[in-house]
Amino acid sequence: MQKSLVFTLLFNCLCIGLFAQIKTPAASPTATVTQKVGLTQVTVDYSRPSVKGRKIFGNLVPYGQVWRTGANKVANIKFDNDVTVNGEKIAAGNYALVTIPNATSWTIIFNSDDKQWGVYGYDEKKDVKRITVKSSKTATLTENFTIALDQTSGTSLNVVLSWEKTSVKFKVEHDPHEQILAEIKEKTSKADCSTDTYFDAADYYYEKGLDLNQAYVWAEKVIAADQKYWTYELHGRIAAKLGKCEAAKEDAKKCIEMAKKDSDTSYVKKGEAILAKCK
């Protein structure tokens, strides 16, 4: 009798172990999307439930109620640096991305409790920021809930939430200008500042229309240490903009000659552009 009982228990344990090893697709698979904007990384982790023929917004997801923005664990959004969201400042960090859908608009909530399973323990007091955005109807059905990061420029992107035939979006921006200026000031003031740093600093000042005389000084340091067609192009480009055309033409000719030997047609054209500017 005891042997029979032991055998039965062992058999049941074996069966349970075998069933536990069977893997099936998740009903709402997890997804991660990430995108660089400015100098910060934006990352969203979320789950993707399906429509499956159901009426979603205003039914499965009621209007006017807090939603986990997906399924299972609450959706998360992370910023590596301070950003602005629809013009509102939000500090670097990881946030629960909670929403309140309505028929024509949604409330987007950044909540400090990013470990919630669903929104059963949602605490409004932990909200860091709330913004309201318009919702729109889409022509086609989005079967699986989707969060996309749509790059709109080097310093901004749209976070787009789509499901069923509804879509909403909000803008995330990170302008690194002041951060870059601070880094340039710090690194160019060092005695062991590298040629690459002087090059990048001069190029940034040129592109942003900042102190061109300072940019020219840095470009001269580059030329003194490294005579390449791209360093002559940098020096000549800045010289031309300052009206130093004799120096600019000399640089341009050297740039073109060296670039032709290297079959770099893009820099040949850049050198020619300097000459054209200084005719």
N, C-alpha and C positions, 0 to 999 in steps of 0.2 A: 504493500500500500504506500509506504513511504517512498520507495523507489519510483513508483508510478507518479506520485506527486512531484518529486524532484524532476523527473523527466518532462512532465507537463510544463513546469515553471521554466526549465531551460529552453524548451521548444518555443514557448511564448516570448521569452526574452530574445531568442534568435530571430523570430519573426518581426518583432518590434524593431530590432537593429537593422534588419534588411529593409523594412519600409522606410526607416528614417534616412536611409542613404539615397532614396529616390528623389531626384531633383526635377522640379517642374518650373516653367517660366513664371516670374512674379506677375501678379495681376496688375500691379502698378510699379514697373521697373524704375530704379533710381537713375538719375542722370546728373552730370556735372558739366556746366558750360563756363568758360573763362575767356577773358579778353583784356588785353592791355589798353589802357586809355591814359594819355599823358604819361606819367611815370608810375601809375598805380595799376595793380592787377584787380580786376573785378571777377569774382567767382560766385556762381550760384549752384547750390546743391538742392535737388528736389526730386519728388516722385511723380510719375506720369500715368495717372489713371486714364481709362478709355471711356468714350461716350457709350458704346455698346447699345445704340438705339434709344438711349434714355434722354429725357429732357433734363438738361444740366442746370443752367442758371435760372433761378426763380423756382426751382423744384428740388433736385438732388442737392444743389448748393443754394440754400435760401437767400433771398435778397435781405440786406440789412443785418446780416449776422456775420460774426468773425469767422473766417475760413483759413485753414492751414496752408492754402495756396498749393494744392496738389493732393497727395495722399500720404498716409503713414506719418512719419516725422515731419514737423513743420519745415517748410522751405527755409533755406539759409542763404544769406547774401553776405559776402565778405569784401571789404575794401582795405588795401594795404596802406593807403594814405588817406588823409582827410579829403573829402570830395564835396561837391554840391549836387543835390538831387532836386531837379526842377527849381534850381535857384536857392534851395535851403541847404545850409551847411550840415554835414554829418561827419563825425570823427571816424578815423580809421578803426576797424574792428569787425567782428562777426555778429550778424543780427538775424533774428527770426524775421522772415519776410511774410507778414500776415496781411490779409486783405479783407475788405468788406465790400463784396459786389452789390451793385444796385443796377437798375434797368438802364440808366444812361450815364452813370458815373461809378467809380470805385474809390474807396479809401485805401491807400497803400500805407502800411504801418511797418516801421522798423522798431522791433522790440528787442530788448537786451537779453531775454531768455531764449537762447538759440538751441536749447536742448529739449524742447517740448515735444512730446508725442501727441500729434494733433494739437488742438487748442483747448483741451479740457481744463488745463490749469492756467489758461491765459490770464495775465494780470495787466490791466490797462495802465497801472502805475509804472510798469516797466517799459512803456512806450518811450522811445527816444525821439521819434519824429513821425508825424502823420502828414500826408499830402493827398489831395483829391485830384483825380484825373478823369477825363471823359472816356467812356467806352464806345466802341464802334462795332458795327456788324460787318462780318466778312462774307464774301461771295461764296467761298468754299468751306466745307466742313473740316475742322481740325479734329481728328479722331482722338489722338493722344494729347493730353495737356502738355503745352510746350512753352518754355521760357527761352527766348533767344536774346543774344547780345548783338545788336545791330550797330556797327561802327559808323558814325556820321562824320567824324573828323579825327585828327590826331589827338584832340583833347576832349572829345565827347562821344557818347554812345547812347543808344536807346535800349532799355530793358523792355522787351515785348512779351506780354503774357497772352497766349491764345488757346482757346478751347471751344469746342462746339462751333458756333459761328459768332463768337465774341472775341474781341481783342482790345487790350489796353496797353499803354506804354508810359514810361517815365524816363527822363534824361539824367544821365550821370556824367558829371564833368570833373576833370582834374587838370588845372592849368599849372604846369610845373615851372613857369617863368621865374618866379622869385626863388624857388628852390635851386634852379640852374644858376642864377646869378650869384647866389650865396656860395655854391660849389666852385664856380669860376674864381670868385674872389679869394676863397680859401686856398685853392690849389695853385693859382698863378702867383701867389705871394710867397710860396715856398722856394727855397734856394735850389732844391732838386726837382723843380717842375719839369715835366717831360715835354718833349717836342710835340707829341700827340695832344697833350693838354693845351699847349699854346695854339695848335692848329684848330682844335675844337672851339676854343674860346674866341679866336679871331673870326672863325666862320659863323659862330652864333651871333656875335656882335654885328657882323655884316648883314646876316639874314634878318635880324630884328631892327636894323637901322639905329643901333646904339652908338657909342663913342667910336667913330671910325679911326680917329687918330690912335686910340689905344689898340684897336684891332690891327692897325698897321704896324705898331711896335711889336705886337705878338707875332705877326706874320714875318717880320724881319728876323726875329729869333728863330723861327722855323726854317727860313731860307739859309740862315747862317749854319744851321746844324744838319740840314738835309735837303740837298738840291735834287728834287724830283719834279717831273712835269706837273704833278698835282700841287706841289708846294709853290711852284712858280705861278700856277694859275690862281691860287689863293692870294698871293702877294700882288699879282697884277690886277686881279679883280677889285681888291680894296683900293689899290693905287689909282685905278681908273675912276672909281667913285669919288675919290678925294681930289680929282683933277690933276694928279701927278702922272701925266700921260707919257712922258719920256720913260719913266721907270716902268709904267704899265706896258708899253710897247716892247721894251726889252724882255720883260717877263713873258709876255704873250708869245714872242718869237721862240724863246727857249722852250716854252711849254709845247708849242706846235711841233718843233723839231724833234724833241724827245718822245712825244706821244706818237708821231708818225713811225719812229723806229720801233715802237712797241705795238704798233697797229691798233692804238686806242683812239678810234675815230671820235668818241664822245668828247675827249679832252682836246682833240684837234679843233672841234667846233667851238669849245669853250674858249680856247685861245683866240680863234678868229673873232669871236664875239667881243673880246677885249679890244682887239685891234679896230673893229668897227666902231666901238664906242669912243675910241681916241683918234678918229680920223680928223 
